[in-house]
Amino acid sequence: MKTKVILAGLLACISISAKAQDVKTDEPKGKAIVQVFGNFHTGFGAENDDRGFELDRSYFGYEYNFGNGLSAKAVMDIGKSSDVSDYHRIAYIKNAMITWKKNNFTLNGGLISTIQFNFQEKFWGYRYIMKSFQDENKFGNSADLGISVAYKFADWISADAIIVNGEGYKKVQINDGLNYGLGVTLTPAKGFQIRLYGGLNESDEKGKKDVGNLATFAGYKHDKFTIGAEYNYMWNTKNNDDANQYGYSLFASVKASKCADIYARFDDLCSKDDWNKAKESQKAIIGAQFKVCKYVKLAPNFRVNIPKAGGSDNGYSAYINCYFGF
């Protein structure tokens, strides 16, 4: 009888130990990454001839969690290039990175997402409809080759830093200069966040200037609505002396129902002494988003483009943007 009791006790201990071990073990697992951005649009007035269906961008990749905070991600970016005059698709490697997380510390290495406007883009939340201000106006790159670190000091403050090549993910490293960035995120109250970022992209070319970036953002996110505002300044655009640009973006969204949002945004791009006035404009967008199902979103919207150059007509267009992804 005693032997049976001892055996039963041993088996119980082994079972409990095995269950505890299972709970502590971070099992390896992976998931596919698929995101497709498309739209149908038609212009009015000065943009009357601009209409048709468009496949903006497609992301295909895979992310794998090895356990113990270590993961890897590889993503292909298929889209249009400004370097060609036709509409052929061009594929790039957007991410090829390793991430290690331990408590409040995160380390990324490889072809990584940059920290310059990633926070603002996520807060805006409608990347498939329109890029965030800095991305839209080429104030920096969304991904690059290098390393980044982030640390959460407390619930109200975290910081991150990055060192990358500075030429983006579409180009090989041609120059020897590097791009350095430092960001701080503050959360003084629930839902309210402030983001500060400063960066320096070295030129390393004779006669060319380093490019500097300053970004500030403040936003409030509630269960029913979101509002945000950002101001950005860039020194020596494209490494040209005193070719400074700046601008701001204001946006808001309201959750109309479980499956529908209403959003609006206004952007204003400027340059010092109007050196880039011919390419500057004010942009406004207003629309709605409908979640058709878990993987599909439709977003009809109306856009206005107001050029700052004299003699240029305002542009008006209607879009139906579409998102598919998981």
N, C-alpha and C positions, 0 to 999 in steps of 0.2 A: 504493500500500500504506500509506504514511504517512498519507494522507488518511483511509483507512478506520479506521486505528488511532485517529486523533484524534477522528473522529466517534463511534466506539465508546466512547471515554473520556468524551466530552461527554454522550452518552446515559446512561452509567452514573452520572455525577455528578448529572445531572438526576433520574434515578430514585431515587438515594439521598436527594437533597435533598427530593424529593416525599414519600418515605416518612417521613423525619424530621419533616417539617411535619405530616403526618397524625397522627403520634404525639403531637405537642405540642398539636394543636388539640383543644379540648374541644367536641365536636360538640353542637349543640342537640338536646335530646330531652325528651319529656314522658311522663307516665304518669297514668292514671286512679286516683282514690282512691275505693274503695267499702268501707264497713264497716257491718255490720248486727248489732245485739245483740238477741237475743230470749230468751225463757224460758217454761217451763211450771212452775208452782209450786202447792203445796197446803199449807195451814196445818193445825196441830194445836192442840188445847187452846183457848187464848184467841184464836187466829187460825184457828179451824176453818172460818170462812166465807170466808176469803181463798184462792181458787183460780182457776186459769184460765191461758190462754195470754196472753203479753204481748210486745209489740214495744217494747223499752226505748228504743232509739235507732238512728238511721241517719245515716251520714255519706256524702255524695257530693261529689266534687270533682275537681280536676285540678291537677297540679304540673308545671311546665315549667322545664327548665334551659336558660338562654340561652347558657351557656358563660362562661368567664373568671370563674367563681365566682358569677355572678348567676343567681338563680332566683326564680320566683313561684309562689304557691300560693293557691287559692281553694277553700273547703270549706263546704258547707251542712250544718247540723245539724238533723235532723228528730226531734222527740221530744215529750214531754209538758211542760206548763207548770204550775207550782204556782199560777199566777194564775187558772186556770179549774177548774171543778169536774167537767168531763166528761173524756172520753178522746180528744178530737179531737187530731190531729197539728198541731203548730205548727213552722214552719220558721224558722231563724235563719241568719245568715251567721256561721259559727264562725271562719273564717280568710279574710282577704283581704290577703295580705302579700307583701313583697319581701324576699329574703335575699341578702346578699353575703358571701362567704367568701374570705378571703385568708390563706393560711398558717394561723396559729393564731388569727386574728381572725374573728369573726362578727358581722354587723350585721343586725338584723331591724326592719322598719318596717311599719305598717299595723295591721290587726286580727290581732294576733299571739298565740301561746301564751305564757302567763305562766310565770315561773320559780319561783313559790312552792312548788308541789308536783309539778311535771312530772317531776323527777328521781325522787322517791319512787314516783310512779305507774308509771314505766317499770321500776323495780327490783322492785316488787310483781308486775307482769307479767300481772295478770288483771283488767284494767279492765272487761272486758265482764261479769265475774261480780260484782264489787263495786268501787266507787270507792275511791280512797285516802282515808285518814282525814280530811284537811283538806277534800277535795272532798265527801265524804259528810256532813260536819258544817258545811259552808258557812263555813269559815274564810277563803275567798278565791275568786277566779274563775279558771277554767282558761284564759280568753282575754280580751283587752281591747284597746282601741285605743291605740297608742303606739309606743314604740321600745324595743329591748333590745340590749345588746352582751355579748359573751363573749370571753374571751381565755384561752388555755392557756399559762401561763408555763413549765411543765415537765411531765414525765410524771406528777408527783405532786401538782400543784396547778393549779387553774384558777379563774377568777372570772367572775361575770356580774352585770349591773345592768339595771334596767328602770325606765321611767317611763311610766305609762299613766293613763287617765282614772280608773280605780278603781271603775267601776260595771259592769264585765263586758261581755260581748258581746250580752246580751239587752236592754240598755237604752241609750238615747241619753244623751249627756252632759248631765245636768241641772245639777249643781253645778260650781263652778269649781275645786274641790279636785283634787289629783292623788295618785296612788299611787306611792310610791317603794320599790324593793326592791333588796337587795344580797345575793348569795349567793357562797359559797366551797365548792369541792369538793376534798377531799383524798383521795389514793390512796397511803397509806403502804406498802402491800404489794399484790402482785398479787391481784386479786379483792376486796380489802377497801377500802371507800370510806366517807368521812364527809362529810356535807353540813350546812352551817350557813347559815341564811337569816334576815334581818331585814327587816321592811317597815313602812312608815307610810302609811296612807291618810287623807289630809286630809278633814275634814268640810266646812269653809267654810260652815257653817250656825250661826247664833246659838243658843247653848245646847246645841249638840251637840259631842261630843268626837271627836278623831281616833282612828282604829282602829289599833292596833299589833299586829304579828305576829312571833313568834319560832318558828323551826322547827329542830329538830336531828334528824339521822338518821345511823345507822350500819348498814352491811350487808356481808355477805360472799357472793360468788357463786362457786360452784364448778361444774365440769362436771356433777356429780351432785346438787348441792343448792344452795339459796339460803336465807339467813336475813336478817332485817332488823328494826330497831326504830326507832321515831320518837317524839319527844315534841314537843308543840305547845302554844303559849300565845297567846291572843288577848285584848288589852285593849279594853275599851269596845265590846263587841259591838253591832252596829247603831248605833254612835255614842252609846250610852247610857253615862253616867258610871259607872265602877266595875263594869260588867257584864262581868266577866272570865270566860273559859272556858279550859279546858286539858284535855289528855288524851294518851293514848299508844296506839300500835298495835304489836303484835308479830306477825310472820308468818314462815312457813317453807314451803318446797316441796322435794320430792325427785323426781328423775327416776327413775321405776320402770322405764321402758323407752324405746325410741326414740320411741314414739308416746303415752306415758302419763306423767302427773305426778300426784303427790299433794300437796295443799296444805292449810294450816290458818292461821287468823288469829284474833286476839283484840283487840278495841278497848274502850277505857274512856273515856267522856266525862264531865267534871266541870265544875262552876262554882263561883266564889268565893262562899262563904256559902250555897251551894245555891240561888241565886236562880233557876236554870233546872232544878231537880230534876225537875219534872213531865215534862220532855222528854228527860231523860238516861237512858242505859242502858248496860249492858255487852253487847257483841255478840261472838258466836263463830261461826266457819264452818269446816267441814272437808269436803273433797271430793276429786274426781279430775278430771283433764282428759284427753280423748282426741282426738288429731289424726286425724280421719277421712280427710282428704286435705290437700293443700297449702293449701286455702282455707277449710276447715271444721273447727271445733272444737266438741266437746260436753263439758259439765262438770256432772255430777251432784254435788249438795252438800246438806249438812244444816246448818241455821242455828238458833241460839238467841239470843233477845233477852230480856235481864233488866232490866226497868225499875227505876229507883231510887225512884220514887214509891211510898209506902206504899199497899197495897191493890190494886196492879196485878199481874196474873198474868204469868208468864213466857210468851213466845211461841215456838213451835217451827214450823219450816217446812222443806219439802223442795223443792229446785229442780233443774231441768235447764236450764242456760244453754247458749245456742248462739251461735256466732260465725261469720260469713261475711265474708270480706274479701280484698282484694288491693290 
